[in-house]
């Protein structure tokens, strides 16, 4: 204990000491990304474009076209498409600018109609009253009027002469200055495009070499993990880009065609803008909708064009975002909605509008790194779409928070497909095991253990109406099912329910007595076992740890008990378990003793040491043993040795 107390502050100080350099390194990286954005932005764009252009290059190579020809062909075609879109956008903007003055009269009429419609409103009347009161308060009195009038009776002084205005004109620019002023704004974008083209060409030419160098750099001593990370990142990004590119292109075509049919001017421009802005998650499509909707208000004397345009954009976005997109690639990005919003804000602040487009793919790369690099695991926890806590951890956390209500909601979701015994086996008992481990490390005082037991008992009572049978029909997707059952393996159903024909020694109301070995957590596990047995027609009651203590064992009621199940979450002390078994045998000599070492790995191995009739390590095995033992005729050959069974069950001879 003393060593643990001395090492705990040392571990805390070590964590604090390691957190400071990590924060400094993170600040330096963010500062470097911001200051070097002129370099990093073209590189990031080139890498992302290479993911999009790699499949066409592979396609041409499969058709026996050498890479030296396939790469230039694909790159030239891609940038011709981009330049064509840019020129089309510029043409549409020019035409729109020329047509804007013709819409001025329509806008003025609509503004006038809006004013006339709201002139007689209560707010306008209140404003008129306040305005008149303000004039009355600001009206000067008679003395002030007299004082104000007197200075006007004095003769005015002679007016000074007016200054002569002077205008300075610069000489007309020369031809060279005109050309430079025209080219200067285009130099930076053209330079960026040129750098992106160069990087794309080199990345496509040397993909395998760059991949091998990154693997060597990141995983020289663990090729398997480095290769898995590279393959995972490449497949996710390629699938994400291609899916989004095709879907957003179709979205832009539908919006452009629909606006053209409605009659909105420059429909091609708004379709292209909608397709581009939809790469911005959640808000991109609605931001792009602002411009055509505003133009619809200016063009149409009525309001029908605005209504049809808004309906088109809203219905198309809902259909694509909530039906087609999940069906095509679901959660292929691996990001949570929170991560998408945070990453969009961060990368926009860091790199501007380009960062907004690059936010999702860059964050995907960070999440993939977090899944394969232990020191970067926090990226996966913060931004990944996988649950941060496993079902047993959520159960334990809710019990710590004294909130069994939420735990019941999670249990009901779990029970849509799995059985009640499987929920207790894979979630509740594992959660109690986590609590037991914390108690062994002196992190849970005795009052907290009692509170956890009470919360578990409340949860068991809330689940009293649930049947322990298989569920049919699951409405969750594969990702959610995998997250819930990450550690759960399907178990065979308990095959029968005892209703009548019990052996004579099992005719009592509660022939099974479940006792807690030593702690409140053991008592909570005993409550679980008792409920499962009652679901299958075998009466059981629970004895507390105080009733099994040395002082309370004499008051323990053993009448009609045919089987005693000792619930123990701690399998590390077989001597104490043997002591409990001896006390129970002396108190209830007619009963068999089953020791339930929940989640233990060496349960059957310690059976002879603890002198029990059987030892099990799972809830399913415990229930199966009790139900088999209670069947008619089971007592005739119950003394015969039985080999080890599934779930850690072994019956001693």
C-alpha positions as CSV (number, residue, x, y, z in Angstrom):
1,X,0.0,0.0,0.0
2,X,2.8,2.4,0.8
3,X,4.5,1.7,-2.5
4,X,1.2,2.4,-4.3
5,X,0.8,5.7,-2.4
6,X,4.4,6.8,-3.3
7,X,4.1,5.7,-7.0
8,X,0.8,7.5,-7.6
9,X,2.1,11.0,-7.2
10,X,5.1,10.1,-9.4
11,X,2.8,8.8,-12.1
12,X,0.7,12.0,-11.9
13,X,3.8,14.2,-12.1
14,X,5.1,12.2,-15.1
15,X,1.8,12.6,-16.9
16,X,1.8,16.3,-16.2
17,X,5.4,16.5,-17.3
18,X,4.7,14.7,-20.6
19,X,1.6,16.9,-21.3
20,X,3.6,20.1,-21.4
21,X,6.0,19.1,-24.2
22,X,3.0,17.6,-26.1
23,X,1.2,20.9,-25.9
24,X,4.3,22.8,-27.0
25,X,4.8,20.4,-30.0
26,X,1.1,20.8,-31.0
27,X,1.4,24.6,-30.8
28,X,4.5,24.5,-33.0
29,X,2.8,22.3,-35.5
30,X,-0.3,24.5,-35.8
31,X,1.9,27.6,-36.1
32,X,4.0,26.0,-38.8
33,X,0.8,25.0,-40.7
34,X,-0.4,28.6,-40.5
35,X,2.9,30.3,-41.4
36,X,3.7,27.8,-44.2
37,X,0.2,27.6,-45.7
38,X,1.6,28.9,-49.0
39,X,3.5,25.6,-49.2
40,X,1.3,23.2,-47.4
41,X,-2.0,24.1,-49.2
42,X,-0.7,23.2,-52.7
43,X,0.8,20.0,-51.3
44,X,-2.5,19.0,-49.6
45,X,-4.5,19.8,-52.8
46,X,-2.1,17.7,-54.9
47,X,-2.3,14.7,-52.5
48,X,-6.1,14.8,-52.5
49,X,-6.3,15.2,-56.3
50,X,-3.9,12.3,-56.6
51,X,-6.4,10.1,-54.7
52,X,-9.1,11.1,-57.2
53,X,-6.9,10.7,-60.3
54,X,-5.2,7.5,-59.3
55,X,-8.2,5.2,-60.3
56,X,-8.3,6.7,-63.9
57,X,-4.5,6.2,-64.2
58,X,-4.9,2.6,-63.1
59,X,-7.7,2.1,-65.5
60,X,-5.5,3.3,-68.5
61,X,-2.6,1.1,-67.3
62,X,-4.9,-1.9,-67.3
63,X,-5.6,-1.1,-70.9
64,X,-1.8,-1.4,-71.6
65,X,-1.1,2.3,-71.7
66,X,2.2,3.0,-70.1
67,X,2.3,5.2,-67.0
68,X,4.5,7.8,-68.8
69,X,1.5,8.4,-71.1
70,X,-1.4,7.7,-68.7
71,X,-0.4,10.2,-66.1
72,X,-0.1,13.3,-68.5
73,X,-3.4,12.3,-70.2
74,X,-5.3,12.1,-67.0
75,X,-3.8,15.2,-65.5
76,X,-4.3,17.3,-68.6
77,X,-8.0,16.2,-68.9
78,X,-8.6,16.9,-65.2
79,X,-7.2,20.4,-65.3
80,X,-8.9,21.1,-68.6
81,X,-12.2,20.3,-66.9
82,X,-11.3,22.5,-64.0
83,X,-10.3,25.4,-66.3
84,X,-13.5,24.9,-68.3
85,X,-15.6,25.1,-65.1
86,X,-13.7,28.3,-64.1
87,X,-14.3,30.0,-67.4
88,X,-17.9,28.9,-67.4
89,X,-18.3,30.4,-63.9
90,X,-16.6,33.7,-65.0
91,X,-18.9,33.9,-68.1
92,X,-22.0,33.4,-66.0
93,X,-20.9,36.0,-63.4
94,X,-20.3,38.5,-66.2
95,X,-23.8,37.9,-67.7
96,X,-25.4,38.2,-64.3
97,X,-23.6,41.5,-63.5
98,X,-24.9,42.9,-66.8
99,X,-28.5,41.8,-66.0
100,X,-28.7,43.0,-62.4
101,X,-29.8,46.6,-63.2
102,X,-32.8,45.2,-65.0
103,X,-34.0,43.7,-61.7
104,X,-33.8,46.9,-59.7
105,X,-37.4,48.0,-60.5
106,X,-38.8,44.6,-59.4
107,X,-36.9,44.9,-56.1
108,X,-38.2,48.4,-55.5
109,X,-41.8,47.3,-56.1
110,X,-41.4,44.4,-53.6
111,X,-39.9,46.6,-51.0
112,X,-42.7,49.1,-51.4
113,X,-45.3,46.4,-51.1
114,X,-43.6,45.1,-48.0
115,X,-43.6,48.5,-46.5
116,X,-47.3,49.1,-47.3
117,X,-48.2,45.8,-45.9
118,X,-46.6,46.5,-42.6
119,X,-47.4,50.3,-42.3
120,X,-50.4,49.8,-40.1
121,X,-48.8,47.3,-37.9
122,X,-48.6,47.7,-34.1
123,X,-44.8,48.2,-34.1
124,X,-45.1,51.0,-36.6
125,X,-47.8,52.7,-34.6
126,X,-45.7,52.4,-31.4
127,X,-42.7,53.8,-33.3
128,X,-44.7,56.9,-34.4
129,X,-45.9,57.5,-30.8
130,X,-42.4,57.3,-29.5
131,X,-41.1,59.6,-32.2
132,X,-43.7,62.2,-31.4
133,X,-42.9,62.0,-27.7
134,X,-39.3,62.4,-28.5
135,X,-40.0,65.6,-30.5
136,X,-42.0,67.0,-27.6
137,X,-39.2,66.3,-25.2
138,X,-36.6,67.9,-27.4
139,X,-38.8,71.0,-28.1
140,X,-36.9,74.1,-26.6
141,X,-38.8,76.3,-24.0
142,X,-39.5,80.1,-24.5
143,X,-36.4,81.3,-22.6
144,X,-34.3,79.1,-24.7
145,X,-36.1,80.3,-27.8
146,X,-35.4,83.9,-26.8
147,X,-31.7,83.2,-26.2
148,X,-31.5,81.4,-29.5
149,X,-33.1,84.3,-31.3
150,X,-31.0,87.2,-29.8
151,X,-27.8,86.3,-31.5
152,X,-29.5,86.5,-34.9
153,X,-30.2,90.3,-34.3
154,X,-26.5,91.1,-34.3
155,X,-25.0,92.0,-37.7
156,X,-23.2,89.1,-39.3
157,X,-19.4,89.5,-39.9
158,X,-18.0,89.8,-43.4
159,X,-17.9,86.5,-45.1
160,X,-14.4,85.2,-46.0
161,X,-13.4,84.5,-49.6
162,X,-14.1,80.9,-50.7
163,X,-11.0,78.7,-51.2
164,X,-10.0,77.6,-54.7
165,X,-10.3,73.8,-55.1
166,X,-7.1,72.1,-56.1
167,X,-7.2,68.7,-57.9
168,X,-4.0,66.5,-58.2
169,X,-4.0,64.2,-61.2
170,X,-1.5,61.5,-61.7
171,X,-0.1,60.9,-65.2
172,X,-1.8,58.2,-67.3
173,X,-0.2,54.8,-66.7
174,X,2.1,53.4,-69.3
175,X,1.4,50.3,-71.3
176,X,3.8,48.3,-69.1
177,X,2.2,49.5,-65.9
178,X,-1.3,48.6,-67.3
179,X,-0.1,45.1,-68.2
180,X,1.5,44.6,-64.7
181,X,-1.6,45.8,-62.9
182,X,-3.6,43.3,-64.9
183,X,-1.3,40.4,-64.4
184,X,-0.4,40.9,-60.7
185,X,-3.6,39.6,-59.2
186,X,-3.3,36.5,-61.4
187,X,0.2,35.6,-60.4
188,X,-0.5,34.0,-57.1
189,X,-3.4,31.8,-58.3
190,X,-1.5,30.7,-61.4
191,X,1.6,29.9,-59.3
192,X,-0.5,27.8,-56.9
193,X,-2.1,25.9,-59.8
194,X,1.4,25.3,-61.3
195,X,2.7,23.9,-58.0
196,X,-0.3,21.7,-57.7
197,X,0.1,20.3,-61.2
198,X,3.8,19.6,-60.6
199,X,3.1,17.8,-57.3
200,X,0.2,15.8,-58.8
201,X,2.3,14.6,-61.7
202,X,5.2,13.5,-59.4
203,X,2.9,11.8,-56.9
204,X,1.1,9.8,-59.6
205,X,4.4,8.8,-61.2
206,X,6.0,7.6,-57.9
207,X,3.1,6.4,-55.9
208,X,4.7,3.1,-54.9
209,X,8.0,4.7,-54.0
210,X,6.4,7.4,-51.9
211,X,4.3,4.7,-50.2
212,X,7.3,2.6,-49.3
213,X,9.2,5.6,-48.0
214,X,6.3,6.6,-45.7
215,X,6.0,3.0,-44.5
216,X,9.8,2.9,-43.8
217,X,9.6,6.3,-42.0
218,X,6.5,5.5,-39.9
219,X,6.9,1.8,-39.2
220,X,10.4,0.6,-39.7
221,X,10.0,-1.9,-36.8
222,X,6.3,-2.7,-37.4
223,X,5.6,-3.1,-41.1
224,X,2.3,-4.8,-40.5
225,X,0.8,-1.8,-38.6
226,X,2.3,0.7,-41.0
227,X,0.9,-1.1,-44.0
228,X,-2.5,-1.4,-42.4
229,X,-2.6,2.3,-41.7
230,X,-1.6,3.2,-45.2
231,X,-4.1,0.8,-46.8
232,X,-6.8,2.0,-44.5
233,X,-6.2,5.7,-45.2
234,X,-5.9,5.2,-48.9
235,X,-9.1,3.1,-49.2
236,X,-11.1,5.5,-47.0
237,X,-9.9,8.6,-48.7
238,X,-10.3,7.2,-52.2
239,X,-13.8,5.9,-51.5
240,X,-14.8,9.1,-49.8
241,X,-13.5,11.4,-52.6
242,X,-14.9,9.4,-55.5
243,X,-18.3,8.9,-53.8
244,X,-18.6,12.6,-52.9
245,X,-17.4,13.7,-56.3
246,X,-20.0,11.7,-58.1
247,X,-22.8,12.5,-55.7
248,X,-22.1,16.2,-55.5
249,X,-21.8,16.4,-59.3
250,X,-25.3,14.8,-59.6
251,X,-26.6,17.2,-56.9
252,X,-25.3,20.2,-58.9
253,X,-26.8,18.9,-62.1
254,X,-30.2,18.4,-60.5
255,X,-30.1,21.9,-58.9
256,X,-29.0,23.6,-62.1
257,X,-31.6,21.8,-64.3
258,X,-34.3,22.5,-61.8
259,X,-33.5,26.2,-61.5
260,X,-33.4,26.4,-65.3
261,X,-36.9,24.9,-65.6
262,X,-38.2,27.3,-62.9
263,X,-36.7,30.2,-64.8
264,X,-34.0,31.5,-62.4
265,X,-31.3,33.3,-64.4
266,X,-27.7,31.9,-64.5
267,X,-28.9,28.4,-63.5
268,X,-25.7,26.8,-64.7
269,X,-23.7,29.0,-62.2
270,X,-25.9,28.1,-59.3
271,X,-25.7,24.4,-60.2
272,X,-21.9,24.5,-60.2
273,X,-21.9,26.5,-57.0
274,X,-24.2,24.0,-55.3
275,X,-22.1,21.0,-56.4
276,X,-18.9,22.7,-55.1
277,X,-20.3,24.0,-51.8
278,X,-21.8,20.6,-51.0
279,X,-18.2,19.5,-50.2
280,X,-18.6,21.7,-47.2
281,X,-20.5,19.5,-44.7
282,X,-23.9,20.3,-43.4
283,X,-24.1,24.0,-44.3
284,X,-22.6,24.1,-47.8
285,X,-25.7,23.4,-49.8
286,X,-27.7,25.9,-47.8
287,X,-25.0,28.6,-48.2
288,X,-25.1,28.0,-51.9
289,X,-28.9,28.3,-51.9
290,X,-28.8,31.9,-50.6
291,X,-27.8,33.4,-54.0
292,X,-30.4,31.8,-56.3
293,X,-33.1,32.4,-53.8
294,X,-32.1,36.1,-53.5
295,X,-32.1,36.3,-57.3
296,X,-35.5,34.6,-57.5
297,X,-36.9,37.4,-55.3
298,X,-35.4,40.0,-57.6
299,X,-36.6,38.5,-60.8
300,X,-40.1,37.4,-60.2
301,X,-42.8,40.1,-59.5
302,X,-44.6,37.5,-57.4
303,X,-43.3,34.8,-54.9
304,X,-43.9,31.6,-56.8
305,X,-40.3,31.4,-58.2
306,X,-38.9,31.8,-54.6
307,X,-41.2,29.0,-53.3
308,X,-40.4,26.6,-56.1
309,X,-36.6,27.2,-55.8
310,X,-36.6,26.8,-52.1
311,X,-38.6,23.6,-52.3
312,X,-36.3,22.2,-55.0
313,X,-33.1,22.8,-53.0
314,X,-34.6,21.6,-49.7
315,X,-36.1,18.4,-51.1
316,X,-33.0,17.5,-53.1
317,X,-30.7,18.1,-50.1
318,X,-32.8,16.1,-47.8
319,X,-33.1,13.2,-50.3
320,X,-29.4,13.2,-51.0
321,X,-28.2,13.7,-47.5
322,X,-30.5,11.4,-45.6
323,X,-31.3,8.7,-48.2
324,X,-28.9,8.3,-51.0
325,X,-25.7,9.3,-49.2
326,X,-26.0,6.8,-46.3
327,X,-27.0,4.1,-48.8
328,X,-24.0,4.7,-51.0
329,X,-21.2,4.9,-48.6
330,X,-22.7,5.2,-45.1
331,X,-20.0,6.1,-42.5
332,X,-17.1,5.7,-44.9
333,X,-15.4,8.8,-43.6
334,X,-15.3,7.4,-40.1
335,X,-15.9,10.8,-38.6
336,X,-18.5,11.9,-36.0
337,X,-20.8,14.9,-36.8
338,X,-19.0,16.8,-34.0
339,X,-15.6,16.1,-35.7
340,X,-16.9,17.4,-39.0
341,X,-18.0,20.7,-37.5
342,X,-14.9,21.2,-35.4
343,X,-12.5,20.3,-38.3
344,X,-14.3,22.7,-40.7
345,X,-13.9,25.5,-38.2
346,X,-10.3,24.7,-37.4
347,X,-9.0,24.3,-41.0
348,X,-11.0,27.3,-42.2
349,X,-9.4,29.5,-39.6
350,X,-6.0,28.0,-40.5
351,X,-6.1,28.0,-44.3
352,X,-9.1,30.0,-45.3
353,X,-11.7,28.8,-47.9
354,X,-9.4,26.1,-49.1
355,X,-9.2,24.7,-45.6
356,X,-13.0,24.4,-45.5
357,X,-12.9,22.1,-48.5
358,X,-9.9,20.1,-47.2
359,X,-11.2,19.8,-43.6
360,X,-13.0,16.5,-43.9
361,X,-10.2,14.5,-45.8
362,X,-7.5,15.9,-43.5
363,X,-9.4,15.0,-40.4
364,X,-10.0,11.5,-41.9
365,X,-6.2,11.1,-42.1
366,X,-5.8,12.1,-38.5
367,X,-8.5,9.6,-37.4
368,X,-6.8,6.8,-39.4
369,X,-3.5,7.7,-37.7
370,X,-5.2,7.6,-34.3
371,X,-6.5,4.1,-35.0
372,X,-3.1,2.7,-35.8
373,X,-0.6,4.8,-33.8
374,X,-1.0,4.4,-30.0
375,X,0.3,7.9,-29.2
376,X,-2.2,9.5,-31.6
377,X,-5.1,7.5,-30.3
378,X,-6.8,10.6,-28.9
379,X,-7.6,11.7,-32.5
380,X,-9.7,8.5,-33.0
381,X,-11.4,9.1,-29.6
382,X,-12.2,12.7,-30.2
383,X,-13.2,12.6,-33.9
384,X,-13.9,9.0,-34.8
385,X,-17.5,7.7,-35.3
386,X,-16.9,4.6,-33.1
387,X,-18.3,4.8,-29.5
388,X,-15.8,6.2,-27.1
389,X,-16.9,3.8,-24.3
390,X,-17.7,0.2,-24.7
391,X,-21.1,-1.1,-23.4
392,X,-19.6,-2.4,-20.1
393,X,-17.8,0.9,-19.6
394,X,-21.1,2.8,-20.2
395,X,-22.9,0.5,-17.7
396,X,-20.2,1.1,-15.1
397,X,-20.1,4.9,-15.7
398,X,-23.9,5.1,-15.3
399,X,-23.8,3.1,-12.1
400,X,-21.1,5.4,-10.8
401,X,-23.3,8.4,-11.7
402,X,-26.3,6.8,-9.9
403,X,-28.3,6.9,-13.1
404,X,-29.7,3.5,-13.8
405,X,-32.4,5.1,-16.0
406,X,-30.0,5.6,-18.9
407,X,-28.5,2.2,-18.4
408,X,-32.0,0.8,-18.8
409,X,-32.4,2.6,-22.1
410,X,-29.1,1.2,-23.3
411,X,-30.2,-2.3,-22.2
412,X,-33.5,-2.0,-24.1
413,X,-31.5,-1.1,-27.2
414,X,-29.3,-4.1,-26.7
415,X,-32.3,-6.4,-26.0
416,X,-33.8,-5.6,-29.4
417,X,-31.6,-8.4,-30.8
418,X,-29.8,-10.2,-27.9
419,X,-31.2,-12.1,-24.9
420,X,-31.4,-10.8,-21.3
421,X,-28.8,-13.3,-20.2
422,X,-26.5,-12.2,-22.9
423,X,-26.9,-8.6,-21.8
424,X,-26.1,-9.5,-18.2
425,X,-23.2,-11.6,-19.4
426,X,-21.6,-9.2,-21.8
427,X,-22.4,-5.9,-20.3
428,X,-23.5,-5.9,-16.7
429,X,-21.1,-8.5,-15.3
430,X,-18.2,-7.0,-17.2
431,X,-19.2,-3.6,-15.9
432,X,-19.2,-4.9,-12.3
433,X,-15.8,-6.4,-13.0
434,X,-14.5,-3.0,-13.9
435,X,-15.9,-1.7,-10.6
436,X,-14.3,-4.5,-8.8
437,X,-10.9,-3.7,-10.3
438,X,-11.3,-0.1,-9.2
439,X,-12.2,-1.2,-5.7
440,X,-9.1,-3.4,-5.5
441,X,-7.1,-0.3,-6.3
442,X,-8.8,1.6,-3.5
443,X,-10.6,4.0,-5.8
444,X,-14.0,3.1,-4.6
445,X,-14.9,3.5,-0.9
446,X,-17.4,1.2,0.7
447,X,-20.3,3.7,0.5
448,X,-19.8,4.0,-3.3
449,X,-19.9,0.2,-3.6
450,X,-23.2,0.2,-1.8
451,X,-24.6,2.9,-4.2
452,X,-23.5,0.8,-7.2
453,X,-25.2,-2.2,-5.8
454,X,-28.4,-0.3,-5.2
455,X,-28.3,1.1,-8.8
456,X,-27.8,-2.4,-10.2
457,X,-30.7,-3.7,-8.1
458,X,-32.9,-0.9,-9.5
459,X,-31.9,-1.7,-13.1
460,X,-32.7,-5.4,-12.5
461,X,-36.1,-4.5,-11.2
462,X,-36.7,-2.3,-14.3
463,X,-35.8,-5.3,-16.5
464,X,-38.1,-7.7,-14.6
465,X,-40.7,-7.7,-17.5
466,X,-38.1,-8.7,-20.1
467,X,-38.0,-12.3,-21.3
468,X,-34.8,-14.2,-21.7
469,X,-35.4,-15.4,-25.2
470,X,-33.9,-14.5,-28.6
471,X,-35.1,-11.4,-30.5
472,X,-36.0,-11.2,-34.1
473,X,-35.6,-8.1,-36.3
474,X,-32.9,-5.6,-35.9
475,X,-33.4,-2.0,-37.1
476,X,-29.8,-0.8,-36.5
477,X,-27.1,-0.6,-39.1
478,X,-24.0,-2.8,-39.2
479,X,-21.7,-0.2,-37.7
480,X,-23.9,0.3,-34.6
481,X,-24.4,-3.5,-34.2
482,X,-20.6,-4.0,-34.4
483,X,-20.0,-1.3,-31.8
484,X,-22.6,-2.7,-29.3
485,X,-21.4,-6.3,-29.8
486,X,-17.7,-5.6,-30.2
487,X,-16.8,-8.0,-27.3
488,X,-19.9,-10.2,-27.4
489,X,-20.0,-13.7,-28.9
490,X,-23.4,-15.3,-29.5
491,X,-24.2,-17.9,-26.9
492,X,-26.7,-20.8,-27.2
493,X,-30.1,-20.1,-25.7
494,X,-31.0,-21.7,-22.4
495,X,-33.1,-24.6,-23.8
496,X,-36.0,-24.9,-21.4
497,X,-38.2,-23.4,-18.8
498,X,-38.9,-25.4,-15.7
499,X,-42.6,-25.3,-14.8
500,X,-43.5,-28.6,-13.1
501,X,-42.2,-32.0,-12.2
502,X,-39.3,-30.8,-10.0
503,X,-37.5,-33.4,-7.9
504,X,-38.7,-33.6,-4.3
505,X,-35.7,-31.7,-2.9
506,X,-36.5,-28.8,-5.3
507,X,-40.1,-28.4,-4.4
508,X,-39.5,-25.4,-2.1
509,X,-40.5,-21.9,-3.1
510,X,-36.8,-20.9,-3.5
511,X,-34.7,-24.0,-3.9
512,X,-31.7,-21.9,-5.0
513,X,-29.9,-19.6,-2.6
514,X,-27.5,-17.0,-4.2
515,X,-25.1,-15.6,-1.8
516,X,-22.5,-12.8,-2.0
517,X,-19.0,-13.9,-1.2
518,X,-17.7,-10.7,0.4
519,X,-18.7,-7.4,-1.3
520,X,-21.7,-5.4,-2.4
521,X,-20.6,-6.0,-6.0
522,X,-20.8,-9.8,-5.4
523,X,-24.3,-9.2,-4.1
524,X,-25.3,-7.3,-7.3
525,X,-24.0,-10.2,-9.4
526,X,-26.0,-12.7,-7.3
527,X,-29.1,-10.6,-7.9
528,X,-28.5,-11.0,-11.7
529,X,-28.2,-14.8,-11.4
530,X,-31.4,-15.0,-9.3
531,X,-33.4,-13.1,-11.9
532,X,-32.2,-15.2,-14.8
533,X,-33.1,-18.4,-12.9
534,X,-36.5,-17.1,-12.1
535,X,-37.0,-16.3,-15.8
536,X,-36.6,-20.0,-16.5
537,X,-39.0,-21.1,-13.7
538,X,-36.5,-21.9,-11.0
539,X,-37.1,-20.0,-7.8
540,X,-34.1,-18.2,-6.3
541,X,-33.5,-15.7,-3.5
542,X,-30.4,-13.7,-2.6
543,X,-28.5,-13.6,0.7
544,X,-26.4,-10.5,1.5
545,X,-22.7,-10.6,2.4
546,X,-23.6,-10.0,6.1
547,X,-25.7,-13.2,6.2
548,X,-22.6,-15.2,5.1
549,X,-20.3,-13.5,7.5
550,X,-19.0,-15.4,10.5
551,X,-21.4,-13.5,12.8
552,X,-24.4,-13.8,10.6
553,X,-24.2,-17.3,9.2
554,X,-26.1,-18.7,12.1
555,X,-29.1,-16.6,11.2
556,X,-29.1,-17.7,7.5
557,X,-32.3,-19.5,6.6
558,X,-31.4,-22.7,4.7
559,X,-34.8,-24.5,4.8
560,X,-35.7,-25.9,1.4
561,X,-32.5,-24.9,-0.2
562,X,-31.1,-27.6,-2.7
563,X,-28.4,-25.5,-4.2
564,X,-26.2,-22.6,-3.0
565,X,-24.6,-20.4,-5.6
566,X,-21.7,-18.4,-4.3
567,X,-21.2,-15.2,-6.3
568,X,-17.6,-13.9,-6.4
569,X,-16.0,-11.3,-8.7
570,X,-12.6,-11.9,-7.1
571,X,-11.1,-15.2,-8.0
572,X,-7.6,-14.4,-6.7
573,X,-8.2,-15.7,-3.1
574,X,-9.3,-19.4,-3.3
575,X,-8.6,-19.7,0.5
576,X,-11.3,-17.3,1.4
577,X,-13.7,-18.9,-1.0
578,X,-13.0,-22.3,0.5
579,X,-13.7,-20.8,3.9
580,X,-17.1,-19.5,2.7
581,X,-17.9,-22.9,1.2
582,X,-17.1,-24.7,4.4
583,X,-19.4,-22.4,6.4
584,X,-22.2,-23.0,3.9
585,X,-21.8,-26.8,4.0
586,X,-22.0,-26.8,7.8
587,X,-25.1,-24.5,7.8
588,X,-26.9,-26.2,4.8
589,X,-25.5,-29.7,4.6
590,X,-28.2,-31.0,2.2
591,X,-27.4,-28.4,-0.5
592,X,-24.9,-28.6,-3.3
593,X,-22.5,-25.6,-3.6
594,X,-21.8,-23.9,-6.9
595,X,-19.1,-21.3,-7.0
596,X,-19.5,-18.6,-9.7
597,X,-16.2,-16.9,-10.3
598,X,-17.4,-14.3,-12.8
599,X,-15.1,-13.6,-15.7
600,X,-12.2,-15.6,-14.1
601,X,-9.8,-17.5,-16.3
602,X,-8.8,-20.2,-13.8
603,X,-12.2,-21.2,-12.4
604,X,-12.2,-24.9,-13.1
605,X,-8.5,-25.1,-12.0
606,X,-9.3,-24.1,-8.4
607,X,-12.3,-26.3,-8.0
608,X,-10.5,-28.9,-5.9
609,X,-8.8,-26.2,-3.8
610,X,-12.1,-24.6,-2.8
611,X,-14.0,-27.9,-2.2
612,X,-17.1,-26.9,-4.2
613,X,-19.3,-29.2,-6.2
614,X,-18.8,-27.1,-9.3
615,X,-17.2,-23.9,-10.5
616,X,-18.4,-21.8,-13.4
617,X,-17.1,-18.6,-14.8
618,X,-20.0,-17.3,-16.9
619,X,-23.7,-16.6,-16.3
620,X,-24.8,-18.9,-19.0
621,X,-22.9,-21.8,-17.5
622,X,-24.2,-21.1,-14.0
623,X,-27.8,-21.0,-15.2
624,X,-27.3,-24.1,-17.4
625,X,-25.9,-26.0,-14.4
626,X,-28.8,-25.1,-12.1
627,X,-31.4,-25.9,-14.7
628,X,-29.9,-29.3,-15.5
629,X,-29.6,-30.2,-11.9
630,X,-33.2,-29.3,-11.2
631,X,-34.5,-31.7,-14.0
632,X,-36.4,-34.8,-12.9
633,X,-34.0,-37.7,-12.6
634,X,-30.9,-35.6,-12.5
635,X,-30.2,-36.6,-8.9
636,X,-29.9,-40.3,-9.9
637,X,-26.5,-39.9,-11.6
638,X,-25.6,-36.5,-10.2
639,X,-22.6,-37.9,-8.4
640,X,-21.0,-39.1,-11.6
641,X,-18.1,-37.1,-12.8
642,X,-18.9,-34.7,-15.7
643,X,-16.3,-33.4,-18.1
644,X,-15.7,-29.6,-18.5
645,X,-18.4,-27.8,-20.4
646,X,-18.7,-24.7,-22.4
647,X,-18.4,-21.4,-20.4
648,X,-16.0,-22.8,-17.7
649,X,-18.3,-25.3,-16.1
650,X,-16.9,-28.4,-14.5
651,X,-18.7,-30.8,-12.1
652,X,-16.7,-32.6,-9.5
653,X,-17.4,-36.3,-8.7
